[in-house]
Amino acid sequence: MQYYDSKTIIYLDGEFVKAAEAKTDLYGQSLHYGYAVFEGIRAYNTHNDVRIFKAKEHYKRLQKSCELVNIPFKWDIDDLIKQTYELLQINHLKDAYIRPLIFCAPNMSLATPTSVSIMICAWEWAAYLGEKQLKVCISSYQRPNPKSTHIEAKVSGNYINSILASTEAKSKGFDEALLLDIENNVAEAPGANIFIEKNGVLYTPSLGNILPGITRATVIQLCNILDIKVIEKTITVEELKNADSAFFCGTAAEIIGIESIDETIFKTNWSNSIGSTIQTAYKNLVLEKVNYQVLI
Ligand code: PMP
Protein backbone atom coordinates (compact mmCIF):
# COMPACT_ATOMS: atom_id res chain seq x y z
CA MET A 1 0.00 0.00 0.00
CA GLN A 2 1.31 3.41 -0.95
CA TYR A 3 0.37 5.95 1.69
CA TYR A 4 1.74 9.01 -0.05
CA ASP A 5 3.37 10.24 -3.22
CA SER A 6 5.50 13.23 -4.16
CA LYS A 7 2.47 15.55 -4.04
CA THR A 8 1.00 14.45 -0.69
CA ILE A 9 0.78 17.12 2.01
CA ILE A 10 0.78 16.47 5.75
CA TYR A 11 0.12 18.79 8.68
CA LEU A 12 3.19 19.15 10.90
CA ASP A 13 3.31 21.50 13.88
CA GLY A 14 1.10 24.18 12.39
CA GLU A 15 2.31 23.94 8.81
CA PHE A 16 1.27 22.05 5.71
CA VAL A 17 4.37 20.38 4.26
CA LYS A 18 5.18 17.71 1.69
CA ALA A 19 5.11 14.22 3.21
CA ALA A 20 8.14 13.23 1.16
CA GLU A 21 10.17 16.13 2.55
CA ALA A 22 9.01 16.04 6.19
CA LYS A 23 11.68 14.92 8.64
CA THR A 24 11.80 13.55 12.13
CA ASP A 25 14.66 13.06 14.57
CA LEU A 26 16.06 9.57 15.16
CA TYR A 27 16.97 10.27 18.78
CA GLY A 28 13.50 10.34 20.30
CA GLN A 29 11.46 8.38 22.83
CA SER A 30 8.66 7.81 20.36
CA LEU A 31 10.77 5.83 17.93
CA HIS A 32 12.86 4.07 20.57
CA TYR A 33 10.26 3.31 23.22
CA GLY A 34 6.90 3.57 21.43
CA TYR A 35 6.14 6.63 23.56
CA ALA A 36 3.71 8.40 21.25
CA VAL A 37 -0.04 8.77 21.04
CA PHE A 38 -2.23 8.54 17.97
CA GLU A 39 -5.76 8.39 16.59
CA GLY A 40 -7.47 6.68 13.69
CA ILE A 41 -10.32 8.72 12.20
CA ARG A 42 -12.48 8.36 9.11
CA ALA A 43 -13.85 10.89 6.69
CA TYR A 44 -16.79 9.94 4.50
CA ASN A 45 -17.97 11.47 1.27
CA THR A 46 -21.55 12.12 2.33
CA HIS A 47 -24.30 13.98 0.48
CA ASN A 48 -23.54 16.82 2.94
CA ASP A 49 -19.97 17.00 1.56
CA VAL A 50 -16.91 15.42 3.16
CA ARG A 51 -17.58 14.76 6.83
CA ILE A 52 -15.14 13.59 9.48
CA PHE A 53 -17.02 11.09 11.63
CA LYS A 54 -16.92 11.90 15.37
CA ALA A 55 -13.97 14.26 14.91
CA LYS A 56 -14.37 15.84 18.33
CA GLU A 57 -14.55 12.49 20.12
CA HIS A 58 -11.35 11.32 18.41
CA TYR A 59 -9.38 14.47 19.19
CA LYS A 60 -10.66 14.41 22.77
CA ARG A 61 -9.43 10.84 23.09
CA LEU A 62 -6.06 11.96 21.66
CA GLN A 63 -5.88 14.57 24.42
CA LYS A 64 -6.96 12.06 27.08
CA SER A 65 -4.38 9.52 25.87
CA CYS A 66 -1.66 12.17 26.19
CA GLU A 67 -2.79 13.12 29.67
CA LEU A 68 -2.84 9.50 30.80
CA VAL A 69 0.78 8.90 29.77
CA ASN A 70 2.10 12.38 30.65
CA ILE A 71 2.71 13.61 27.13
CA PRO A 72 1.94 17.35 27.08
CA PHE A 73 -1.08 18.27 24.92
CA LYS A 74 -0.96 21.92 23.89
CA TRP A 75 -3.40 22.10 21.00
CA ASP A 76 -6.90 23.42 20.60
CA ILE A 77 -9.24 20.63 19.52
CA ASP A 78 -11.47 22.82 17.34
CA ASP A 79 -8.39 24.13 15.55
CA LEU A 80 -7.09 20.58 14.96
CA ILE A 81 -10.45 19.64 13.44
CA LYS A 82 -10.29 22.71 11.20
CA GLN A 83 -6.75 21.83 10.10
CA THR A 84 -7.85 18.26 9.39
CA TYR A 85 -10.63 19.42 7.06
CA GLU A 86 -8.08 21.66 5.37
CA LEU A 87 -5.69 18.72 5.01
CA LEU A 88 -8.38 16.64 3.29
CA GLN A 89 -9.16 19.48 0.94
CA ILE A 90 -5.51 20.12 0.03
CA ASN A 91 -5.04 16.42 -0.76
CA HIS A 92 -8.40 16.13 -2.58
CA LEU A 93 -9.50 13.36 -0.22
CA LYS A 94 -13.14 12.46 0.28
CA ASP A 95 -13.29 8.90 1.68
CA ALA A 96 -10.22 8.88 3.84
CA TYR A 97 -8.43 7.50 6.86
CA ILE A 98 -6.88 10.21 9.03
CA ARG A 99 -3.94 9.57 11.33
CA PRO A 100 -2.93 12.21 13.89
CA LEU A 101 0.25 11.32 15.79
CA ILE A 102 1.81 13.11 18.73
CA PHE A 103 5.47 12.33 19.14
CA CYS A 104 8.25 13.44 21.44
CA ALA A 105 11.21 15.69 20.71
CA PRO A 106 14.78 14.32 20.80
CA ASN A 107 15.40 12.86 24.24
CA MET A 108 16.60 9.36 24.96
CA SER A 109 15.92 9.38 28.69
CA LEU A 110 12.89 7.87 30.38
CA ALA A 111 11.72 11.28 31.63
CA THR A 112 8.51 13.07 30.63
CA PRO A 113 9.05 15.03 27.42
CA THR A 114 9.12 18.80 27.53
CA SER A 115 8.65 19.26 23.81
CA VAL A 116 6.26 17.37 21.55
CA SER A 117 5.12 17.54 17.93
CA ILE A 118 1.92 16.74 16.12
CA MET A 119 1.58 15.43 12.62
CA ILE A 120 -1.64 14.60 10.79
CA CYS A 121 -1.64 12.59 7.62
CA ALA A 122 -4.49 11.08 5.60
CA TRP A 123 -4.95 8.69 2.74
CA GLU A 124 -7.74 7.40 0.51
CA TRP A 125 -9.81 4.68 2.19
CA ALA A 126 -12.96 3.37 0.57
CA ALA A 127 -15.82 2.27 2.80
CA TYR A 128 -15.92 -1.51 2.91
CA LEU A 129 -18.74 -2.15 5.31
CA GLY A 130 -19.75 -5.74 5.62
CA GLU A 131 -18.02 -7.35 2.70
CA LYS A 132 -17.48 -10.64 4.42
CA GLN A 133 -17.52 -12.32 7.80
CA LEU A 134 -14.28 -13.07 9.59
CA LYS A 135 -12.74 -16.32 10.73
CA VAL A 136 -11.30 -15.41 14.11
CA CYS A 137 -9.05 -17.27 16.54
CA ILE A 138 -8.46 -16.70 20.21
CA SER A 139 -4.96 -15.36 20.48
CA SER A 140 -2.22 -16.87 22.58
CA TYR A 141 -1.41 -13.24 23.46
CA GLN A 142 -3.41 -11.50 26.19
CA ARG A 143 -4.18 -7.79 26.26
CA PRO A 144 -1.65 -6.01 28.48
CA ASN A 145 -2.35 -5.92 32.19
CA PRO A 146 -4.12 -2.57 32.77
CA LYS A 147 -1.85 -2.13 35.79
CA SER A 148 1.22 -2.29 33.51
CA THR A 149 0.12 0.41 31.06
CA HIS A 150 -2.87 2.65 30.35
CA ILE A 151 -4.85 0.28 28.18
CA GLU A 152 -7.53 2.93 27.62
CA ALA A 153 -4.95 5.24 26.00
CA LYS A 154 -4.19 4.90 22.31
CA VAL A 155 -0.45 4.73 22.87
CA SER A 156 1.87 3.53 20.12
CA GLY A 157 3.76 1.05 22.33
CA ASN A 158 0.53 -0.83 23.16
CA TYR A 159 0.30 -1.82 19.49
CA ILE A 160 3.20 -4.27 19.69
CA ASN A 161 0.68 -6.52 21.40
CA SER A 162 -1.80 -5.93 18.55
CA ILE A 163 0.79 -6.64 15.84
CA LEU A 164 1.88 -9.88 17.54
CA ALA A 165 -1.71 -11.12 17.88
CA SER A 166 -2.76 -10.20 14.37
CA THR A 167 0.36 -11.70 12.80
CA GLU A 168 -0.08 -14.92 14.76
CA ALA A 169 -3.75 -15.23 13.69
CA LYS A 170 -2.89 -14.71 10.01
CA SER A 171 0.01 -17.18 10.15
CA LYS A 172 -2.49 -19.78 11.39
CA GLY A 173 -4.86 -19.08 8.48
CA PHE A 174 -7.40 -16.92 10.34
CA ASP A 175 -8.53 -13.44 9.33
CA GLU A 176 -8.09 -11.86 12.73
CA ALA A 177 -7.32 -12.48 16.40
CA LEU A 178 -9.42 -12.01 19.49
CA LEU A 179 -7.45 -11.27 22.65
CA LEU A 180 -8.48 -12.20 26.16
CA ASP A 181 -7.76 -10.08 29.23
CA ILE A 182 -5.51 -11.10 32.11
CA GLU A 183 -8.39 -13.04 33.70
CA ASN A 184 -8.91 -14.93 30.41
CA ASN A 185 -12.20 -13.20 29.68
CA VAL A 186 -13.02 -11.73 26.28
CA ALA A 187 -11.30 -8.37 25.69
CA GLU A 188 -11.01 -7.11 22.12
CA ALA A 189 -9.44 -7.55 18.70
CA PRO A 190 -6.02 -6.04 17.90
CA GLY A 191 -7.76 -2.93 16.51
CA ALA A 192 -11.47 -3.31 17.23
CA ASN A 193 -14.00 -3.99 19.98
CA ILE A 194 -16.38 -6.95 20.06
CA PHE A 195 -20.11 -7.44 20.61
CA ILE A 196 -21.89 -10.78 20.90
CA GLU A 197 -25.58 -11.55 20.45
CA LYS A 198 -27.51 -14.00 22.62
CA ASN A 199 -31.29 -14.42 22.64
CA GLY A 200 -31.95 -11.03 21.11
CA VAL A 201 -29.60 -9.10 23.43
CA LEU A 202 -26.18 -7.64 22.63
CA TYR A 203 -23.31 -7.96 25.10
CA THR A 204 -19.91 -6.26 25.04
CA PRO A 205 -16.98 -6.42 27.49
CA SER A 206 -17.07 -3.70 30.15
CA LEU A 207 -14.40 -1.00 30.13
CA GLY A 208 -11.22 -1.71 32.07
CA ASN A 209 -9.24 -4.08 29.89
CA ILE A 210 -9.99 -2.55 26.49
CA LEU A 211 -9.65 0.60 24.43
CA PRO A 212 -12.94 2.49 24.88
CA GLY A 213 -13.81 2.50 21.21
CA ILE A 214 -15.68 5.40 19.69
CA THR A 215 -17.44 2.92 17.40
CA ARG A 216 -18.32 0.80 20.45
CA ALA A 217 -19.94 3.87 22.03
CA THR A 218 -21.73 4.59 18.75
CA VAL A 219 -23.08 1.02 18.60
CA ILE A 220 -24.44 1.39 22.15
CA GLN A 221 -26.10 4.68 21.14
CA LEU A 222 -27.57 3.05 18.02
CA CYS A 223 -28.94 0.20 20.16
CA ASN A 224 -30.68 2.74 22.39
CA ILE A 225 -32.24 4.43 19.38
CA LEU A 226 -33.23 1.14 17.75
CA ASP A 227 -34.56 -0.32 21.00
CA ILE A 228 -32.04 -3.14 21.07
CA LYS A 229 -31.02 -4.23 24.56
CA VAL A 230 -27.28 -3.96 25.11
CA ILE A 231 -25.35 -4.97 28.23
CA GLU A 232 -21.73 -4.22 29.18
CA LYS A 233 -20.33 -7.08 31.26
CA THR A 234 -17.55 -9.59 31.68
CA ILE A 235 -17.84 -12.15 28.87
CA THR A 236 -16.32 -15.62 29.22
CA VAL A 237 -14.96 -17.64 26.32
CA GLU A 238 -17.78 -20.12 26.89
CA GLU A 239 -20.39 -17.35 26.57
CA LEU A 240 -18.65 -16.15 23.42
CA LYS A 241 -18.68 -19.58 21.81
CA ASN A 242 -22.33 -20.13 22.78
CA ALA A 243 -23.40 -16.80 21.31
CA ASP A 244 -25.82 -16.64 18.38
CA SER A 245 -23.65 -14.18 16.47
CA ALA A 246 -20.83 -11.68 17.01
CA PHE A 247 -19.17 -8.72 15.36
CA PHE A 248 -16.14 -6.47 15.62
CA CYS A 249 -16.45 -2.71 15.49
CA GLY A 250 -13.91 0.02 15.02
CA THR A 251 -13.20 3.12 13.01
CA ALA A 252 -11.29 1.19 10.35
CA ALA A 253 -13.21 -2.11 10.55
CA GLU A 254 -16.58 -0.32 10.89
CA ILE A 255 -19.05 -3.11 11.70
CA ILE A 256 -17.86 -6.50 10.55
CA GLY A 257 -19.47 -9.85 11.24
CA ILE A 258 -17.61 -12.79 12.74
CA GLU A 259 -18.28 -16.15 11.13
CA SER A 260 -16.41 -18.31 13.61
CA ILE A 261 -14.19 -18.33 16.68
CA ASP A 262 -11.55 -21.06 16.44
CA GLU A 263 -13.59 -24.05 15.23
CA THR A 264 -16.97 -22.76 16.51
CA ILE A 265 -19.24 -21.36 13.80
CA PHE A 266 -21.99 -18.99 14.97
CA LYS A 267 -25.52 -20.37 14.52
CA THR A 268 -27.25 -17.26 13.23
CA ASN A 269 -26.78 -16.32 9.63
CA TRP A 270 -25.13 -12.86 9.52
CA SER A 271 -27.97 -11.33 7.50
CA ASN A 272 -30.43 -12.31 10.27
CA SER A 273 -28.26 -11.09 13.13
CA ILE A 274 -28.58 -7.92 15.21
CA GLY A 275 -25.06 -7.10 14.01
CA SER A 276 -26.32 -6.86 10.45
CA THR A 277 -29.03 -4.38 11.56
CA ILE A 278 -26.37 -2.35 13.40
CA GLN A 279 -24.14 -2.52 10.34
CA THR A 280 -26.82 -0.91 8.19
CA ALA A 281 -27.63 1.70 10.84
CA TYR A 282 -23.93 2.55 11.22
CA LYS A 283 -23.50 2.89 7.49
CA ASN A 284 -26.50 5.24 7.31
CA LEU A 285 -25.12 7.23 10.23
CA VAL A 286 -21.58 7.76 8.87
CA LEU A 287 -22.95 8.61 5.43
CA GLU A 288 -25.50 10.95 7.06
CA LYS A 289 -28.35 9.20 5.32
CA VAL A 290 -30.41 9.36 8.49
CA ASN A 291 -30.71 12.14 10.95
CA TYR A 292 -29.49 10.21 14.01
CA GLN A 293 -27.15 13.18 14.52
CA VAL A 294 -29.88 15.05 16.31
CA LEU A 295 -30.05 12.17 18.76
CA ILE A 296 -26.38 11.23 19.17
N1 PMP B 1 -9.51 -1.55 20.31
C1 PMP B 1 -8.30 -1.27 19.82
C2 PMP B 1 -7.11 -1.94 20.42
C3 PMP B 1 -8.13 -0.37 18.75
O1 PMP B 1 -6.93 -0.10 18.26
C4 PMP B 1 -9.28 0.23 18.18
C5 PMP B 1 -9.14 1.16 17.03
N2 PMP B 1 -8.88 2.46 17.46
C6 PMP B 1 -10.53 -0.08 18.73
C7 PMP B 1 -10.62 -0.97 19.79
C8 PMP B 1 -11.78 0.57 18.23
O2 PMP B 1 -11.76 1.93 18.56
P1 PMP B 1 -12.54 3.01 17.67
O3 PMP B 1 -13.91 2.52 17.51
O4 PMP B 1 -12.44 4.24 18.47
O5 PMP B 1 -11.81 3.09 16.37
Boltz pocket constraint, residues with backbone or C-beta under 6 A from the ligand:
constraints:
  - pocket:
      binder: B
      contacts: [[A, 40], [A, 162], [A, 188], [A, 189], [A, 190], [A, 191], [A, 192], [A, 193], [A, 210], [A, 211], [A, 212], [A, 213], [A, 214], [A, 215], [A, 216], [A, 249], [A, 250], [A, 251], [A, 252]]
      max_distance: 6.0
